[in-house]
């Protein structure tokens, strides 16, 4: 038995070749965003200073990710994964039928999810900030929109996780592992 690229090989068989897909920024952004959103959601009104700090950090991360979506490496760029609504729906149909094509970067549904999460988190952060200003402090409608955005984000996260599980099963590769080590099977 020998170890090649961290994979154990028996009987002289070589593991499939892997390629770098997710750069360190995308991976750190992804897991930081997940942890910070969980922290913000858990603290809510209970630990206001932590909630606000997490919210502002999320806003900063989102700003950096948007910039990275235009200047980052290939698979981090919006131009690599933003598809038309028709392409997203066709991919989701094929995914439901377990015949969706494999993508090295984000698939069309994953790209749509990235955009949906960014938009919803911008709404959450914007309304959260508004509640700290003199103009909107105590405005019930702003608080309600903030809560709706946060709840919709939770729903998107659930759909995102389910999509990752289905795609991992369908293509026989761990997308979670890829988001940790940045590598995916080449073909």
C-alpha positions in Angstrom: 0.0 0.0 0.0 1.3 3.5 -0.8 0.0 7.0 -0.3 -0.3 9.3 -3.3 -1.8 12.8 -2.9 -3.3 11.7 0.5 -5.2 8.8 -1.1 -4.4 5.2 -0.2 -3.9 3.0 -3.2 -3.9 -0.8 -3.2 -3.0 -3.3 -5.9 -1.1 -0.7 -7.9 -4.2 1.3 -8.9 -3.8 5.0 -9.1 -6.4 7.4 -7.6 -8.2 9.6 -10.1 -6.3 12.8 -10.9 -7.5 15.9 -9.1 -7.4 19.6 -10.0 -7.5 22.7 -8.0 -11.0 24.2 -8.2 -11.7 26.3 -5.1 -9.1 28.8 -4.2 -8.3 29.5 -0.5 -10.3 32.7 -0.4 -13.5 31.0 -1.7 -13.0 28.2 0.9 -12.3 30.5 3.8 -15.2 32.8 2.7 -17.6 29.8 2.5 -16.9 28.3 5.9 -16.5 31.7 7.6 -19.9 32.8 6.2 -21.5 29.6 7.4 -20.1 30.0 10.9 -20.8 33.7 11.2 -24.4 33.3 10.0 -25.0 30.5 12.5 -23.5 32.7 15.2 -25.6 35.7 14.2 -28.8 33.6 14.0 -28.1 31.9 17.4 -27.4 35.2 19.2 -30.2 37.3 17.7 -31.6 39.6 20.4 -29.9 37.6 23.2 -26.3 38.8 22.8 -26.7 41.9 20.7 -23.0 42.9 20.5 -22.0 39.5 19.2 -25.0 39.5 16.7 -24.1 43.0 15.4 -20.4 42.1 15.1 -21.2 38.9 13.2 -23.5 40.8 10.9 -21.0 43.5 10.0 -18.3 40.8 9.5 -20.8 39.0 7.1 -21.3 42.3 5.2 -17.6 42.7 4.8 -17.2 39.2 3.6 -20.0 39.7 1.1 -18.3 42.8 -0.3 -15.0 40.9 -0.7 -16.8 38.0 -2.3 -18.5 40.2 -4.8 -15.2 41.8 -5.8 -13.7 38.3 -6.0 -16.5 37.3 -8.3 -15.1 39.7 -10.9 -11.3 39.5 -10.3 -10.8 36.0 -8.7 -9.6 32.9 -10.4 -11.8 31.1 -13.0 -14.1 29.1 -10.8 -14.6 32.0 -8.4 -15.9 34.3 -11.1 -19.6 35.0 -11.7 -19.0 34.6 -15.4 -18.0 31.0 -14.8 -21.2 30.0 -13.0 -24.0 32.4 -13.5 -26.5 30.9 -16.0 -29.9 31.8 -17.5 -33.0 30.8 -15.6 -33.8 28.3 -18.3 -30.4 26.6 -17.9 -30.9 26.5 -14.1 -34.3 24.9 -14.5 -33.1 22.4 -17.1 -30.2 21.4 -14.8 -32.5 21.0 -11.8 -34.8 18.8 -13.9 -31.8 16.7 -14.9 -30.6 16.6 -11.3 -34.0 15.3 -10.2 -33.8 12.6 -12.8 -30.2 11.8 -11.6 -28.8 12.5 -15.1 -27.3 16.0 -14.5 -23.9 16.7 -16.1 -21.0 17.1 -13.8 -19.3 20.5 -13.6 -15.8 21.2 -12.3 -16.9 24.5 -10.8 -20.4 25.4 -9.7 -23.2 23.8 -11.6 -26.1 26.0 -12.8 -28.2 25.3 -9.7 -25.2 26.0 -7.4 -24.5 29.2 -9.2 -28.1 30.3 -8.7 -27.8 29.4 -5.1 -24.7 31.5 -4.7 -26.5 34.5 -6.1 -29.7 33.9 -4.0 -27.7 33.6 -0.8 -25.7 36.7 -1.6 -28.8 38.7 -2.3 -30.7 37.4 0.8 -27.7 38.1 3.0 -27.3 41.6 1.6 -30.9 42.2 2.5 -30.3 40.8 6.0 -27.2 42.9 6.6 -28.8 46.1 5.1 -31.9 45.8 7.3 -29.7 44.9 10.3 -27.7 48.0 9.8 -30.8 50.1 9.3 -32.0 49.1 12.7 -28.9 50.6 14.3 -29.5 54.1 12.7 -31.5 56.9 14.2 -33.8 57.0 11.2 -34.9 53.4 11.5 -34.3 52.5 15.1 -37.5 51.0 16.4 -39.1 50.7 13.0 -41.1 47.5 13.2 -41.2 47.0 9.4 -37.4 47.0 9.2 -37.1 44.5 11.9 -39.8 42.3 10.2 -38.0 42.4 6.9 -34.7 41.6 8.7 -36.3 38.5 10.3 -37.9 37.4 7.0 -34.6 37.7 5.1 -32.8 35.7 7.9 -35.5 33.0 7.8 -35.4 32.8 4.0 -31.6 32.5 4.2 -32.1 29.4 6.5 -34.4 27.9 3.9 -31.9 28.6 1.2 -29.2 26.9 3.3 -31.3 23.8 3.7 -31.9 23.6 0.0 -28.1 24.3 -0.6 -27.1 21.4 1.7 -29.7 19.1 0.0 -28.3 20.0 -3.4 -24.8 19.3 -2.3 -25.8 15.9 -1.0 -27.7 15.0 -4.2 -24.8 16.2 -6.4 -22.3 14.4 -4.3 -24.3 11.2 -4.6 -25.0 11.6 -8.3 -21.4 12.3 -9.3 -19.8 10.1 -6.6 -17.6 12.8 -5.1 -17.6 14.7 -1.9 -18.4 18.4 -2.6 -17.8 19.1 1.1 -14.3 17.6 0.9 -13.7 19.7 -2.2 -14.8 22.9 -0.3 -12.2 21.9 2.4 -9.2 21.0 0.3 -10.1 22.9 -2.9 -9.7 19.9 -5.2 -12.0 17.9 -7.3 -11.7 14.8 -9.5 -10.5 15.9 -12.9 -13.0 13.9 -14.9 
